[in-house]
Amino acid sequence: MFSFLKKITGNSDLSNDFSFIGTDIHSHLIPGIDDGCVDMESSIQCIERFIALGYKKIITTPHIMADVYPNTPEIIKEGLANLQNELNNRGISIEIEAAAEYKIDDLFVDLLEKDNLLTFGDKHILVEVSFVAAPVNMDAVLFSLLTKGYKPILAHPERYNYWAGQMAVFEKIRSMGCYLQLNLMSLSNHYGPRARKTALELLDKGYIDFFGTDVHRPADLKLLEAVLHSNDLFHKISNVQSLNKNL
């Protein structure tokens, strides 16, 4: 992976930043509640790098998935409050909110029926599906979300290898009213060449509505910097009229 990073940063500009995105909508910065930052110090290190990279606002999104990370709004809000207190104590200033990254599973269907969901912006909600097999209930869940007034955003579509090369699938998802959120780290080859290829295809098709970092730990910020410092990649992503700045 690191030889690849040297390759993509060959034509670089260290003055590039992510201020054109403004708001990050996908990260795992609340310590100790999912597979993201393990402690407060890791969270603070990540947030300091977000600021250095030009972000003005963070909407962090802990996992909620049955049996693995059964987080609740109460757990997430308490974790956010503790994180905000630590930022205040250290004099670190950035707007930070919390929502969730929901796995579309039985727990999610139950929460949807009860309208017990964490959203951001104008009832935007970040969802993901299985990495193993295509979801059989995707259309029905999206329909239910939209009927209830939610605005679903599918996280990292480029990472679902069973959809690789199937641009018609993503076109259909968007036509139903679901937005697509690209993981910027996919462009660094972090998730493999197939995810990177799909990410570039989605960008070329104009199918990307939001960008997200999906940062889990401080080391991830190095991958973001590599993407940022590639003039070719920076040009490609900065030309996207993403919706992040509207949040």
C-alpha positions in Angstrom: 0.0 0.0 0.0 2.8 2.5 0.9 4.5 2.1 -2.5 1.1 2.9 -4.0 0.9 6.1 -1.8 4.3 7.2 -3.1 3.1 6.7 -6.6 -0.1 8.8 -6.2 1.8 11.6 -4.4 4.4 12.0 -7.0 2.7 15.0 -8.6 1.9 16.8 -5.3 0.8 20.1 -3.9 1.1 20.5 -0.2 -1.2 23.6 -0.3 -4.3 21.5 -1.1 -6.8 21.0 1.7 -10.3 19.8 2.2 -11.9 23.1 2.9 -14.0 22.8 -0.3 -15.8 19.9 1.4 -16.2 21.7 4.7 -18.1 19.1 6.7 -17.2 15.5 7.2 -20.2 13.2 7.5 -18.6 9.8 8.2 -16.1 9.0 11.0 -15.7 7.0 14.2 -14.3 9.4 16.6 -16.2 8.8 19.9 -13.8 6.7 21.9 -14.5 3.1 22.9 -18.0 2.5 21.5 -17.2 0.8 18.2 -14.2 -0.2 16.1 -13.0 3.4 15.8 -10.9 5.5 18.2 -9.9 3.4 21.2 -9.4 6.2 23.7 -9.8 10.0 24.1 -6.2 10.8 23.1 -6.7 9.0 19.7 -9.9 11.0 19.2 -8.2 14.3 19.9 -5.3 13.5 17.6 -7.7 12.7 14.8 -9.7 15.9 15.3 -6.6 18.1 15.4 -5.6 16.6 12.0 -9.2 17.2 10.6 -8.7 20.9 11.5 -5.2 21.0 9.9 -6.7 19.5 6.7 -9.2 22.2 6.4 -12.4 20.7 7.8 -14.8 23.2 9.6 -17.3 20.7 10.9 -17.4 17.0 11.8 -20.5 14.8 12.0 -19.2 11.6 13.6 -21.1 8.4 13.0 -20.5 5.4 15.3 -21.7 2.1 14.1 -25.1 0.8 15.1 -25.5 -2.9 14.2 -27.3 -5.8 15.9 -25.1 -8.0 18.1 -21.9 -6.2 17.2 -22.3 -2.6 18.1 -25.8 -2.2 19.5 -25.3 1.5 20.4 -28.2 3.7 21.4 -28.8 7.4 20.9 -28.1 7.8 24.7 -24.7 6.0 24.5 -23.7 8.1 21.5 -24.9 11.4 22.9 -23.1 10.8 26.2 -19.9 9.9 24.3 -20.2 13.1 22.2 -20.7 15.2 25.4 -17.5 13.7 26.9 -15.6 14.3 23.7 -16.8 17.9 23.5 -15.8 18.5 27.1 -12.3 17.3 26.4 -12.1 19.5 23.3 -13.2 22.5 25.4 -10.7 21.8 28.1 -7.9 21.7 25.5 -9.1 24.8 23.7 -9.7 23.0 20.5 -12.4 24.7 18.4 -14.4 22.9 15.7 -18.1 22.2 15.4 -18.8 18.6 16.1 -22.1 16.6 16.0 -23.0 12.9 16.2 -25.4 10.7 14.3 -24.7 7.1 13.4 -23.8 4.7 10.6 -26.6 2.2 10.6 -26.2 -1.3 9.2 -29.4 -2.3 7.4 -30.4 -5.3 9.5 -33.3 -6.5 11.7 -32.4 -4.0 14.4 -32.4 -1.1 11.9 -35.8 -2.2 10.6 -37.2 -2.2 14.1 -35.7 1.2 14.9 -37.1 2.6 11.6 -40.6 1.3 12.6 -40.3 3.2 15.9 -38.7 6.3 14.3 -35.9 6.0 16.9 -33.1 7.0 14.5 -30.2 9.5 14.8 -30.1 11.9 11.8 -28.2 15.0 10.8 -28.9 18.0 8.5 -32.4 17.7 7.1 -33.2 14.2 8.3 -30.2 12.7 6.5 -29.3 9.3 7.7 -26.2 7.3 6.9 -26.7 3.6 6.2 -24.5 0.7 5.1 -25.2 -2.8 3.9 -23.3 -6.2 4.1 -19.9 -6.5 2.5 -20.6 -10.2 1.9 -23.8 -10.3 -0.2 -26.1 -7.8 -1.8 -29.1 -6.9 0.5 -32.4 -8.5 -0.5 -34.5 -5.8 1.2 -32.7 -2.7 0.0 -35.6 -1.4 -2.1 -38.1 -1.9 0.7 -36.0 -0.3 3.3 -35.2 2.7 1.1 -38.9 3.1 0.3 -39.8 3.0 4.0 -37.1 5.6 4.8 -38.2 8.0 2.1 -41.9 7.5 3.0 -41.1 8.6 6.5 -39.3 11.7 5.3 -35.7 10.5 5.8 -33.0 11.2 3.3 -30.8 8.1 3.1 -27.2 8.2 2.3 -25.5 4.9 1.3 -22.0 4.8 2.8 -19.0 3.8 0.7 -20.8 2.2 -2.3 -17.4 1.6 -3.9 -16.5 -1.0 -1.2 -19.3 -3.4 -2.0 -17.4 -5.7 -4.3 -20.5 -7.6 -5.5 -21.6 -4.3 -7.2 -18.2 -3.6 -8.8 -18.5 -2.5 -12.4 -22.3 -2.4 -12.1 -23.0 1.3 -12.5 -26.6 0.6 -13.3 -27.1 -0.6 -9.7 -25.9 2.7 -8.4 -27.9 4.6 -10.9 -31.0 2.8 -9.7 -30.2 3.5 -6.0 -29.8 7.2 -6.7 -33.0 7.2 -8.8 -34.9 5.9 -5.8 -33.8 9.0 -3.8 -30.8 7.6 -2.0 -27.6 9.6 -2.0 -24.1 8.0 -2.4 -21.2 8.8 -0.1 -17.6 8.1 -1.3 -14.9 7.2 1.2 -11.9 9.4 0.4 -9.6 6.7 1.6 -10.8 4.4 -1.2 -8.8 6.6 -3.5 -5.6 5.7 -1.6 -6.1 2.0 -2.4 -6.7 1.5 1.4 -9.5 -1.0 0.6 -7.9 -2.5 -2.4 -7.7 -1.9 -6.2 -11.3 -2.9 -6.9 -12.7 -0.4 -4.5 -10.4 2.3 -5.9 -11.5 1.5 -9.5 -15.2 1.6 -8.5 -14.6 4.9 -6.7 -13.1 6.5 -9.8 -15.9 5.2 -12.0 -18.5 6.6 -9.6 -16.7 10.0 -9.7 -16.5 9.9 -13.5 -20.2 9.1 -13.7 -21.1 12.0 -11.4 -22.9 9.7 -9.0 -21.2 10.9 -5.8 -23.3 13.2 -3.7 -21.2 13.3 -0.4 -17.6 12.7 0.6 -16.7 11.0 3.9 -13.4 10.1 5.5 -14.5 7.1 7.5 -11.6 7.8 9.9 -11.2 5.2 12.6 -7.8 6.0 14.0 -5.0 8.6 13.7 -3.1 6.6 11.1 -6.0 7.0 8.7 -5.2 10.7 8.4 -2.0 9.9 6.6 -4.0 8.2 3.9 -6.2 11.2 3.5 -3.1 13.4 3.2 -1.8 11.2 0.4 -5.1 11.6 -1.5 -5.0 15.4 -0.8 -1.5 15.8 -2.1 -2.1 14.1 -5.4 -3.0 16.9 -7.8 -4.8 14.5 -10.1 -7.0 13.2 -7.3 -7.5 16.6 -5.8 -8.7 18.0 -9.2 -11.1 15.1 -9.6 -12.8 15.4 -6.2 -12.7 19.2 -6.0 -14.7 19.4 -9.2 -17.6 17.5 -7.6 -20.5 19.6 -6.4 -20.8 17.7 -3.2 -23.6 18.4 -0.7 -21.3 18.4 2.4 -21.1 22.1 2.6 -24.9 22.4 2.9 -24.8 20.7 6.3 
